[in-house]
Amino acid sequence: MGVVVPVEKGPSEAEASLNDLVALVADGMARVNTTILSRTGSEVAMIPEVANHLISSGGKRLRPILTLACADLCGYAGGEGAVKLAASVEFMHTATLLHDDVVDESDMRRGRIAARIKWGNEASVLVGDFLLGQAFRMMVEVGSLKALDILSAAATVIAEGEVMQLTAAKNTETTEEDYLAVIRGKTAELFAAACEVGPVLAERPQDEQDACRAYGMNLGIAFQLIDDALDYGGTSDALGKNVGDDFREGKITLPIVLAFRHGSEAERAFWRRTLQDGEIREGDLEEARAILHRRGVLAETVERARQYGALAREALAPFAPGRTKDALLEAIDFCIARAH
Amino acid sequence: MGVVVPVEKGPSEAEASLNDLVALVADGMARVNTTILSRTGSEVAMIPEVANHLISSGGKRLRPILTLACADLCGYAGGEGAVKLAASVEFMHTATLLHDDVVDESDMRRGRIAARIKWGNEASVLVGDFLLGQAFRMMVEVGSLKALDILSAAATVIAEGEVMQLTAAKNTETTEEDYLAVIRGKTAELFAAACEVGPVLAERPQDEQDACRAYGMNLGIAFQLIDDALDYGGTSDALGKNVGDDFREGKITLPIVLAFRHGSEAERAFWRRTLQDGEIREGDLEEARAILHRRGVLAETVERARQYGALAREALAPFAPGRTKDALLEAIDFCIARAH
């Protein structure tokens, strides 16, 4: 099945790509990639094996790119600090993915078999811990207590978001507010922290830190909302994991929150049976997708993502126009355009 | 079954207790306990629930006690720094236990049902991550980059030790050297770091930092060796987990390394079947204990622990005599006396 989220592209989304942003930080990212490779090294052979299985599977590395770009936006001179913090951010992300696979009992990640299937839950947990430790070591080397404060706080907020998600899982009564608290923690907080440390390194005033943080936070929310829509409306290729994983795991995401709210009694009974009681039968995923389309909630989810995208755009208003700012703005459109 | 590790007490072990050490740092530990309680707090109710299940189960809190005592030994004035680092160390330990339970698929921990049985693997992983994040936040508040460096490096070394243990698991050809590398990482490194940050806070010279680190490292090795002996020779009460857990998990510990080395061909076949192939039958644990006693390897393991205890004792030689030093020396004897 092809691309099925039934929404029109916004005018700025039509041609949006990450190309400009990627080109802008290409030198820095080459150093980030070298750093990532060298810091996954260990005499314990299983560690680089497991870490590189995930790292080499080619995520977009959006978070470290954002760190470098926000540092650049704030006139950072381009030392090793931003490179190390960017690598730290990517390690924190990778550690979260490894731990998430155990939590979600996932079989697939970034289009590959999940590490936990290949090496076991225990390796996923421990290699995640190793990468988290390495992330903190690099932050310490950079020596900015403010950046350490932001990223260590992010680590706890991410874990809180994930635990919140556990609690909300299978609960079809989850409100939109509850759901937003979950994704602010589990996804958007790391985007926010990744952006915020840029101006911190550049030693820019608090209002620029706040602006970059707000950009990252809103971009992160938009990004997650699109992911949630793609889980029901996209293809496995676009998603890098199995379509319908959220459904099979009983994960309550915004499309479900909205569908439950708008739904008929029969539909609610369907959601309760499948997501709450975990009683999923042949054809239920197709039925779920049909309901979501009928109720227009995938388009509604993308529309919410656009609203957060607009907030991210607004957050950058204080910064003077320029190539970096333009590229960061285009990244918003790109994240939303993934839904098409 | 009572106490069965067949070794004589050393003269100094006869009356050894932690009482002096505990009394010495009682004020500080009261503040550590308050800090621990307040820092497990979260709006996400499941977090304090899971964290406190383990934290309130009353471990000895040996590691934070060591941080306070080593700071005291080095003339630290007694500010909030040591309290926060001590609480960080305990959080790192608790996070490790939560993750270990998932890795080992344990049912019991500190005499209680393991958190992962009550709340699931996912909660154990995520609450461990939360505590690790909180540990780093407290370290950042203390503001010592040197202490942050020591503890973040410890986090990676611990994970490396645990992964090494995974690799060594079920491999009866594991050498004593391989085994020592495992326990240096998974256990002794945190003891070493807990001790080392004391003189760092007190801003004492490198040689005192090295001395405290060496004390902690050797004490940690001795501690783990006794634990390994108790797993075959102690009682569940003394151990806080099920006797024979290591055996059932195919964990290769020093008693096994020695027994395999000294063993007859029939005994080696027994170890291969039970530990390597995981084919454990009724009565095998009793048989394992009988072999270990016959080969005298539990006594040999305790003897090795005494040697590391002697190294820990020697490490403190540079420090002037006094109540704190005496109490730290007695702690060595206490750790070894657990085997009786």
Boltz contact constraints between the chains, C-beta under 6 A:
constraints:
  - contact:
      token1: [A, 42]
      token2: [B, 160]
      max_distance: 6.0
  - contact:
      token1: [A, 44]
      token2: [B, 160]
      max_distance: 6.0
  - contact:
      token1: [A, 44]
      token2: [B, 163]
      max_distance: 6.0
  - contact:
      token1: [A, 44]
      token2: [B, 164]
      max_distance: 6.0
  - contact:
      token1: [A, 46]
      token2: [B, 163]
      max_distance: 6.0
  - contact:
      token1: [A, 46]
      token2: [B, 167]
      max_distance: 6.0
  - contact:
      token1: [A, 47]
      token2: [B, 163]
      max_distance: 6.0
  - contact:
      token1: [A, 99]
      token2: [B, 125]
      max_distance: 6.0
  - contact:
      token1: [A, 102]
      token2: [B, 125]
      max_distance: 6.0
  - contact:
      token1: [A, 103]
      token2: [B, 122]
      max_distance: 6.0
  - contact:
      token1: [A, 103]
      token2: [B, 125]
      max_distance: 6.0
  - contact:
      token1: [A, 122]
      token2: [B, 103]
      max_distance: 6.0
  - contact:
      token1: [A, 122]
      token2: [B, 166]
      max_distance: 6.0
  - contact:
      token1: [A, 125]
      token2: [B, 99]
      max_distance: 6.0
  - contact:
      token1: [A, 125]
      token2: [B, 102]
      max_distance: 6.0
  - contact:
      token1: [A, 125]
      token2: [B, 103]
      max_distance: 6.0
  - contact:
      token1: [A, 125]
      token2: [B, 125]
      max_distance: 6.0
  - contact:
      token1: [A, 126]
      token2: [B, 159]
      max_distance: 6.0
  - contact:
      token1: [A, 126]
      token2: [B, 162]
      max_distance: 6.0
  - contact:
      token1: [A, 126]
      token2: [B, 163]
      max_distance: 6.0
  - contact:
      token1: [A, 129]
      token2: [B, 159]
      max_distance: 6.0
  - contact:
      token1: [A, 130]
      token2: [B, 156]
      max_distance: 6.0
  - contact:
      token1: [A, 130]
      token2: [B, 159]
      max_distance: 6.0
  - contact:
      token1: [A, 133]
      token2: [B, 152]
      max_distance: 6.0
  - contact:
      token1: [A, 133]
      token2: [B, 155]
      max_distance: 6.0
  - contact:
      token1: [A, 133]
      token2: [B, 156]
      max_distance: 6.0
  - contact:
      token1: [A, 133]
      token2: [B, 159]
      max_distance: 6.0
  - contact:
      token1: [A, 134]
      token2: [B, 156]
      max_distance: 6.0
  - contact:
      token1: [A, 136]
      token2: [B, 136]
      max_distance: 6.0
  - contact:
      token1: [A, 136]
      token2: [B, 152]
      max_distance: 6.0
  - contact:
      token1: [A, 137]
      token2: [B, 152]
      max_distance: 6.0
  - contact:
      token1: [A, 137]
      token2: [B, 153]
      max_distance: 6.0
  - contact:
      token1: [A, 140]
      token2: [B, 148]
      max_distance: 6.0
  - contact:
      token1: [A, 140]
      token2: [B, 149]
      max_distance: 6.0
  - contact:
      token1: [A, 140]
      token2: [B, 152]
      max_distance: 6.0
  - contact:
      token1: [A, 143]
      token2: [B, 145]
      max_distance: 6.0
  - contact:
      token1: [A, 145]
      token2: [B, 143]
      max_distance: 6.0
  - contact:
      token1: [A, 148]
      token2: [B, 140]
      max_distance: 6.0
  - contact:
      token1: [A, 149]
      token2: [B, 140]
      max_distance: 6.0
  - contact:
      token1: [A, 152]
      token2: [B, 136]
      max_distance: 6.0
  - contact:
      token1: [A, 152]
      token2: [B, 137]
      max_distance: 6.0
  - contact:
      token1: [A, 152]
      token2: [B, 140]
      max_distance: 6.0
  - contact:
      token1: [A, 153]
      token2: [B, 137]
      max_distance: 6.0
  - contact:
      token1: [A, 155]
      token2: [B, 133]
      max_distance: 6.0
  - contact:
      token1: [A, 156]
      token2: [B, 130]
      max_distance: 6.0
  - contact:
      token1: [A, 156]
      token2: [B, 133]
      max_distance: 6.0
  - contact:
      token1: [A, 156]
      token2: [B, 134]
      max_distance: 6.0
  - contact:
      token1: [A, 159]
      token2: [B, 126]
      max_distance: 6.0
  - contact:
      token1: [A, 159]
      token2: [B, 129]
      max_distance: 6.0
  - contact:
      token1: [A, 159]
      token2: [B, 130]
      max_distance: 6.0
  - contact:
      token1: [A, 159]
      token2: [B, 133]
      max_distance: 6.0
  - contact:
      token1: [A, 160]
      token2: [B, 42]
      max_distance: 6.0
  - contact:
      token1: [A, 160]
      token2: [B, 44]
      max_distance: 6.0
  - contact:
      token1: [A, 162]
      token2: [B, 126]
      max_distance: 6.0
  - contact:
      token1: [A, 163]
      token2: [B, 44]
      max_distance: 6.0
  - contact:
      token1: [A, 163]
      token2: [B, 46]
      max_distance: 6.0
  - contact:
      token1: [A, 163]
      token2: [B, 47]
      max_distance: 6.0
  - contact:
      token1: [A, 163]
      token2: [B, 126]
      max_distance: 6.0
  - contact:
      token1: [A, 164]
      token2: [B, 44]
      max_distance: 6.0
  - contact:
      token1: [A, 166]
      token2: [B, 122]
      max_distance: 6.0
  - contact:
      token1: [A, 167]
      token2: [B, 46]
      max_distance: 6.0
